[in-house]
């Protein structure tokens, strides 16, 4: 069974950078689309960005476009979230999620809706504050 563990969260100042990791065990991430979601205090969970299992398709929410970058290293069974120019509104618990893909079409897709994903990590806290 696939298990996901996020790491890399912490306290950073506005304008700073942080790299989050989503490490998988129990299965290989190569066949999974990966999404990053975040939940700010008192807010609903929202999608930030995702990458297809093939790596050929990505989606970036407007709130993070140009600042966040998603990538995957299948050899390390890990997906990364590079976060640059962080803002206070980026403060949230960040979760990675995975969806098994089977078809060729599915391997080229990622969807930024939480219901799409079957596996979730425990989350890692990112706090952006002066």
C-alpha positions as CSV (number, residue, x, y, z in Angstrom):
1,X,0.0,0.0,0.0
2,X,1.3,3.4,-0.9
3,X,2.3,5.7,1.9
4,X,3.3,9.3,1.6
5,X,5.3,11.4,4.0
6,X,5.7,15.1,3.6
7,X,8.7,16.9,5.0
8,X,10.5,20.2,4.7
9,X,8.0,22.5,6.3
10,X,8.9,25.2,8.8
11,X,8.9,28.9,9.6
12,X,10.2,31.2,7.0
13,X,10.1,35.0,6.4
14,X,8.1,36.6,3.6
15,X,10.1,36.4,0.4
16,X,11.9,33.3,1.5
17,X,12.1,29.9,0.0
18,X,11.3,26.4,1.1
19,X,11.4,23.0,-0.5
20,X,8.9,20.4,0.5
21,X,9.3,16.7,-0.2
22,X,6.8,14.0,-0.6
23,X,8.5,10.6,-0.2
24,X,6.6,7.5,-1.1
25,X,7.0,3.9,0.2
26,X,5.1,0.7,-0.4
27,X,4.8,1.4,-4.1
28,X,6.5,3.5,-6.8
29,X,5.3,7.0,-7.5
30,X,6.1,6.6,-11.2
31,X,2.5,5.4,-11.9
32,X,0.8,8.1,-9.8
33,X,-0.3,11.6,-10.5
34,X,0.6,13.8,-7.6
35,X,-1.1,16.9,-6.2
36,X,-0.1,19.4,-3.6
37,X,-2.9,20.8,-1.4
38,X,-2.9,23.2,1.4
39,X,-5.2,24.1,4.2
40,X,-4.9,27.5,6.0
41,X,-6.3,28.0,9.5
42,X,-10.0,28.3,9.3
43,X,-10.1,27.7,5.6
44,X,-11.1,24.9,3.3
45,X,-8.4,22.7,1.7
46,X,-7.4,24.0,-1.7
47,X,-5.4,22.7,-4.5
48,X,-2.1,24.4,-5.3
49,X,-0.5,22.4,-8.0
50,X,-0.2,18.9,-9.5
51,X,1.9,16.9,-11.9
52,X,0.8,13.9,-14.0
53,X,2.4,10.5,-13.6
54,X,4.1,11.0,-16.9
55,X,5.5,14.3,-15.8
56,X,4.1,15.8,-19.0
57,X,1.3,17.8,-17.6
58,X,1.2,20.2,-14.6
59,X,-1.3,22.6,-13.2
60,X,-0.6,25.6,-11.1
61,X,-3.2,27.5,-9.2
62,X,-3.1,31.3,-9.8
63,X,-2.2,31.9,-6.2
64,X,1.1,30.0,-6.6
65,X,1.9,30.3,-10.3
66,X,5.3,31.8,-10.9
67,X,6.4,31.1,-7.4
68,X,5.9,27.4,-6.8
69,X,7.4,24.6,-8.9
70,X,6.5,20.9,-8.8
71,X,8.9,18.2,-9.9
72,X,9.4,14.5,-9.5
73,X,12.3,12.2,-9.1
74,X,11.1,8.7,-9.8
75,X,14.4,7.2,-9.0
76,X,14.1,8.5,-5.5
77,X,10.4,7.9,-5.4
78,X,9.9,11.5,-4.3
79,X,8.0,14.5,-5.5
80,X,9.2,18.0,-4.6
81,X,7.6,21.3,-4.2
82,X,9.9,24.3,-4.6
83,X,8.3,27.4,-2.9
84,X,9.8,30.8,-3.7
85,X,8.9,34.3,-2.8
86,X,6.7,33.0,0.0
87,X,3.9,35.2,1.3
88,X,2.0,35.2,4.6
89,X,-1.0,33.9,2.8
90,X,0.9,30.8,1.9
91,X,0.8,29.8,5.6
92,X,-0.9,26.4,5.7
93,X,-0.6,22.7,6.2
94,X,0.6,21.3,3.0
95,X,-0.4,17.8,1.9
96,X,0.7,15.7,-1.0
97,X,-1.7,13.3,-2.6
98,X,-1.4,10.5,-5.1
99,X,-3.7,8.9,-7.7
100,X,-2.9,5.7,-9.5
101,X,-3.0,6.1,-13.2
102,X,-3.7,3.2,-15.6
103,X,-4.5,4.4,-19.0
104,X,-2.3,6.3,-21.4
105,X,-4.6,9.3,-21.1
106,X,-4.7,9.2,-17.3
107,X,-0.9,9.2,-17.3
108,X,-0.9,12.5,-19.0
109,X,-3.4,14.2,-16.7
110,X,-3.5,15.8,-13.3
111,X,-6.6,17.2,-11.7
112,X,-6.6,19.8,-8.9
113,X,-9.6,18.4,-7.0
114,X,-9.1,16.5,-3.7
115,X,-11.6,13.8,-4.6
116,X,-9.4,12.7,-7.5
117,X,-6.7,11.4,-5.2
118,X,-6.7,8.2,-3.2
119,X,-3.6,8.5,-1.0
120,X,-2.7,11.4,1.3
121,X,0.3,12.3,3.4
122,X,0.0,13.5,7.0
123,X,0.9,17.1,6.0
124,X,3.7,19.5,6.9
125,X,3.2,22.9,8.4
126,X,4.5,26.0,6.5
127,X,4.4,29.3,8.3
128,X,5.4,32.5,6.6
129,X,5.8,35.3,9.0
130,X,8.1,38.2,9.9
